[in-house]
Amino acid sequence: MLDRYNREINYLRISVTDRCNLRCHYCMPENDPCLLRHEDIMRFEEIREVVGVAVSMGVDKIRLTGGEPLVRKDIVDLVSMIASISGVKDLAMTTNGVLLSNYAASLAKAGLHRVNISLDTIDPVKFRSLTRGGDIQKVFKGINAARHARLEPIKINCVITESPDEADAMQVGSFCRAEGLQVRYIPKMDLQLGHFGVVDGGSGGDCGSCNRLRLTSDGKIKPCLFSDIAYDIRITGIRKSLEMALGNKPEKGTINLSNCFHNIGG
């Protein structure tokens, strides 16, 4: 399906939860992260229905995000539900990797194709500080588990402040080359200030070729990460919400004063 700027939209990113087991400085506040009420978060059946309608309209690429998707109870069941939908050609997940060693094999068996793993430094002390308590060894175990489960290609998402030449980014790059992983450098973003840039090694941030819509964890279809436009599937209906998001997808991102990264998905 084409938007009004003739961009082919075939990609739906789904935030399955606004919860996370880390508290990264640029993503989730340490205290009072304004979490959604449990009853407002989409049920698996709702998510599957949205994917089914989106696929019937031309979407064939699905990514599960969060928060941290692996903290969502029975997440493997959701992967299986989505994988069973005819027309889904690419089913991926973005994760911080902390719990991945527990789930990689089951996720692959359920139909997940590949994973992106967030890793901004390979220094254990810096990692603990950045994530407010995370254990980088668990991430390394998750990477190995993903490799053994053939959730490939494994892509590493590394957030940068200025450029890939930063010390931590360069060390992450060296680690990825040594381990046969693909690295993507993501400029640090600010939703409220409208700060974003093109991903080095990926397509994110390039508004002219953007091919995605988003589904928030409380059931809002959004045409753009950096926009306040949203359509509630529970009020407007799934197909109408998708159609309106497609028809009103902006030419480029501006600002987003309505969401946080942990409830919209990066």
C-alpha positions as CSV (number, residue, x, y, z in Angstrom):
1,M,0.0,0.0,0.0
2,L,1.2,3.5,-0.8
3,D,0.9,6.6,1.3
4,R,0.3,10.1,-0.2
5,Y,4.0,10.6,-0.8
6,N,4.1,7.4,-2.9
7,R,6.1,5.5,-0.2
8,E,5.3,1.8,-0.1
9,I,4.2,0.9,3.5
10,N,4.8,-2.8,4.3
11,Y,6.2,-2.7,7.8
12,L,4.4,-2.7,11.2
13,R,6.3,-2.2,14.4
14,I,4.3,-3.5,17.5
15,S,5.0,-2.4,21.1
16,V,3.8,-5.4,23.1
17,T,4.4,-3.8,26.5
18,D,5.6,-0.6,28.1
19,R,7.4,-2.6,30.8
20,C,11.2,-3.2,30.9
21,N,13.7,-4.9,33.1
22,L,16.3,-2.2,32.5
23,R,16.1,1.6,33.1
24,C,18.4,3.0,30.3
25,H,18.9,6.7,30.7
26,Y,17.7,7.7,27.3
27,C,14.6,5.5,27.2
28,M,12.9,5.1,30.6
29,P,12.9,7.3,33.7
30,E,14.4,5.7,36.8
31,N,11.3,6.5,38.9
32,D,7.6,7.1,37.9
33,P,7.9,6.0,34.3
34,C,4.1,6.6,33.8
35,L,3.3,3.0,33.1
36,L,0.0,2.0,31.5
37,R,-2.7,0.3,33.4
38,H,-2.6,-3.5,32.9
39,E,-6.1,-3.4,31.4
40,D,-5.1,-0.9,28.8
41,I,-2.4,-3.0,27.3
42,M,-3.5,-4.9,24.2
43,R,-4.4,-8.6,24.5
44,F,-2.6,-11.1,22.2
45,E,-5.9,-11.7,20.4
46,E,-6.1,-7.9,19.6
47,I,-2.6,-7.8,18.3
48,R,-3.1,-10.9,16.1
49,E,-6.2,-9.3,14.6
50,V,-4.4,-6.1,13.9
51,V,-1.6,-8.0,12.1
52,G,-4.2,-10.0,10.1
53,V,-5.8,-6.8,8.8
54,A,-2.5,-5.1,8.2
55,V,-1.3,-8.1,6.2
56,S,-4.5,-8.1,4.1
57,M,-3.6,-4.5,3.2
58,G,-0.1,-5.1,2.2
59,V,2.1,-5.4,5.3
60,D,4.5,-8.3,5.2
61,K,7.1,-7.3,7.8
62,I,6.4,-7.3,11.5
63,R,8.7,-6.3,14.4
64,L,7.9,-6.8,18.1
65,T,9.3,-4.2,20.5
66,G,8.5,-2.8,23.9
67,G,9.6,-1.7,26.4
68,E,11.2,-5.1,26.6
69,P,9.1,-7.7,24.7
70,L,10.5,-10.6,26.6
71,V,9.0,-9.4,29.9
72,R,5.6,-9.8,28.4
73,K,4.1,-13.1,29.8
74,D,3.7,-15.8,27.2
75,I,5.4,-13.8,24.5
76,V,6.3,-17.1,22.7
77,D,2.6,-17.7,22.2
78,L,2.2,-14.3,20.6
79,V,5.1,-15.1,18.2
80,S,3.4,-18.3,17.3
81,M,0.1,-16.6,16.7
82,I,1.6,-14.0,14.3
83,A,3.9,-16.5,12.6
84,S,0.8,-18.5,11.6
85,I,-0.7,-15.6,9.6
86,S,-0.2,-16.2,5.9
87,G,1.6,-13.3,4.3
88,V,4.0,-12.5,7.2
89,K,7.4,-12.8,5.4
90,D,9.6,-11.3,8.1
91,L,9.0,-11.6,11.8
92,A,11.6,-10.0,14.0
93,M,12.1,-8.7,17.6
94,T,14.1,-6.0,19.2
95,T,15.3,-6.9,22.7
96,N,17.8,-5.8,25.3
97,G,19.0,-9.4,25.3
98,V,19.0,-9.9,29.1
99,L,16.4,-12.6,29.0
100,L,17.1,-13.9,25.5
101,S,19.1,-17.0,26.6
102,N,15.9,-18.3,28.3
103,Y,13.7,-17.7,25.2
104,A,15.8,-17.9,22.0
105,A,15.2,-21.6,21.2
106,S,11.5,-21.4,21.9
107,L,11.1,-18.2,19.9
108,A,12.8,-19.7,16.9
109,K,10.6,-22.8,17.1
110,A,7.5,-20.6,17.4
111,G,8.4,-18.8,14.1
112,L,10.6,-15.8,15.0
113,H,13.0,-15.1,12.2
114,R,15.6,-12.8,13.7
115,V,16.5,-10.4,16.5
116,N,18.0,-7.0,17.0
117,I,19.8,-6.6,20.3
118,S,20.5,-3.3,22.0
119,L,24.1,-2.9,23.1
120,D,25.7,0.6,23.6
121,T,28.9,-0.4,25.2
122,I,30.8,-3.6,25.9
123,D,32.3,-2.3,29.2
124,P,30.5,-4.1,32.0
125,V,30.8,-1.1,34.4
126,K,29.5,1.4,31.8
127,F,26.7,-1.0,30.8
128,R,25.6,-1.3,34.5
129,S,25.6,2.5,34.8
130,L,23.8,3.2,31.5
131,T,21.1,0.6,32.2
132,R,20.9,1.4,35.9
133,G,21.8,-2.1,37.0
134,G,22.0,-4.4,33.9
135,D,24.4,-7.3,33.7
136,I,26.1,-7.4,30.4
137,Q,27.1,-11.0,30.7
138,K,23.4,-11.9,30.4
139,V,23.3,-10.0,27.1
140,F,26.4,-11.9,25.8
141,K,24.6,-15.2,26.8
142,G,21.6,-14.0,24.9
143,I,23.6,-13.3,21.8
144,N,25.1,-16.8,21.9
145,A,21.7,-18.3,22.4
146,A,20.3,-16.4,19.4
147,R,23.2,-17.6,17.3
148,H,22.6,-21.2,18.3
149,A,18.8,-20.8,17.6
150,R,19.7,-19.4,14.2
151,L,17.8,-16.1,14.8
152,E,19.9,-14.5,12.1
153,P,21.1,-12.2,11.0
154,I,21.7,-10.9,14.5
155,K,21.9,-7.1,14.5
156,I,23.3,-5.0,17.3
157,N,21.6,-1.6,17.9
158,C,24.2,0.8,19.3
159,V,23.0,4.3,20.3
160,I,25.5,7.0,19.7
161,T,25.7,10.6,20.8
162,E,27.7,12.1,17.9
163,S,29.2,9.5,15.6
164,P,30.3,5.9,15.2
165,D,33.8,7.1,16.0
166,E,33.0,7.4,19.7
167,A,35.1,5.1,21.9
168,D,32.2,2.9,23.0
169,A,30.7,2.7,19.5
170,M,34.1,1.7,18.1
171,Q,34.4,-1.1,20.7
172,V,31.0,-2.3,20.0
173,G,31.9,-2.4,16.3
174,S,35.0,-4.4,16.9
175,F,33.1,-6.8,19.0
176,C,30.5,-7.3,16.3
177,R,33.1,-7.9,13.6
178,A,34.8,-10.5,15.8
179,E,31.5,-12.2,16.6
180,G,30.1,-12.1,13.0
181,L,27.3,-9.7,14.0
182,Q,25.8,-6.7,12.1
183,V,26.1,-3.4,13.9
184,R,23.7,-0.5,13.4
185,Y,24.6,2.9,14.9
186,I,21.5,4.8,16.0
187,P,21.7,8.6,16.7
188,K,20.4,9.4,20.1
189,M,16.8,10.6,19.8
190,D,14.6,13.0,21.7
191,L,10.9,12.8,21.0
192,Q,9.9,16.1,22.5
193,L,12.7,18.1,20.8
194,G,12.4,16.3,17.5
195,H,16.0,15.1,17.4
196,F,16.6,12.1,15.2
197,G,19.0,11.0,12.4
198,V,19.4,8.3,9.8
199,V,20.6,5.0,11.2
200,D,24.1,4.1,10.1
201,G,23.8,0.5,8.8
202,G,20.0,0.6,8.6
203,S,17.1,2.6,7.2
204,G,15.5,4.1,10.2
205,G,15.4,7.9,10.4
206,D,15.3,8.3,6.6
207,C,11.9,9.9,6.2
208,G,12.0,9.9,2.4
209,S,12.0,6.1,2.3
210,C,10.1,5.3,5.5
211,N,7.9,2.2,5.1
212,R,6.4,1.7,8.5
213,L,3.4,2.2,10.7
214,R,3.4,1.6,14.5
215,L,1.1,0.0,17.0
216,T,1.5,1.2,20.6
217,S,1.1,-1.1,23.5
218,D,-2.3,0.4,24.3
219,G,-3.7,0.0,20.8
220,K,-3.0,3.2,18.9
221,I,-1.9,3.1,15.3
222,K,0.7,5.8,14.6
223,P,2.1,6.8,11.2
224,C,5.3,8.2,12.5
225,L,7.5,7.9,15.6
226,F,8.0,11.7,15.6
227,S,4.4,12.7,15.4
228,D,1.4,13.0,17.8
229,I,-1.0,11.5,15.2
230,A,-2.6,8.3,16.5
231,Y,-5.8,6.3,15.9
232,D,-7.2,4.1,18.6
233,I,-8.2,0.7,17.2
234,R,-10.7,0.2,20.0
235,I,-12.6,3.3,19.0
236,T,-12.0,3.8,15.3
237,G,-11.6,0.1,14.4
238,I,-8.6,-1.7,13.0
239,R,-8.9,-1.2,9.3
240,K,-10.1,2.4,9.6
241,S,-7.2,3.2,11.9
242,L,-4.7,1.8,9.5
243,E,-6.3,3.6,6.6
244,M,-6.3,6.9,8.4
245,A,-2.7,6.5,9.6
246,L,-1.7,5.6,6.0
247,G,-3.5,8.6,4.6
248,N,-2.1,11.0,7.2
249,K,1.4,9.8,7.4
250,P,3.6,13.0,7.4
251,E,6.2,13.6,4.9
252,K,8.8,13.8,7.7
253,G,9.0,13.6,11.5
254,T,8.6,16.6,13.7
255,I,8.0,16.1,17.5
256,N,6.1,13.7,19.7
257,L,4.7,15.1,22.9
258,S,2.3,12.1,23.5
259,N,4.6,9.1,24.0
260,C,7.7,7.8,25.6
261,F,10.1,5.4,24.0
262,H,9.1,2.6,26.4
263,N,5.4,2.7,25.4
264,I,5.8,3.4,21.6
265,G,8.8,1.2,20.7
266,G,12.0,2.7,19.2
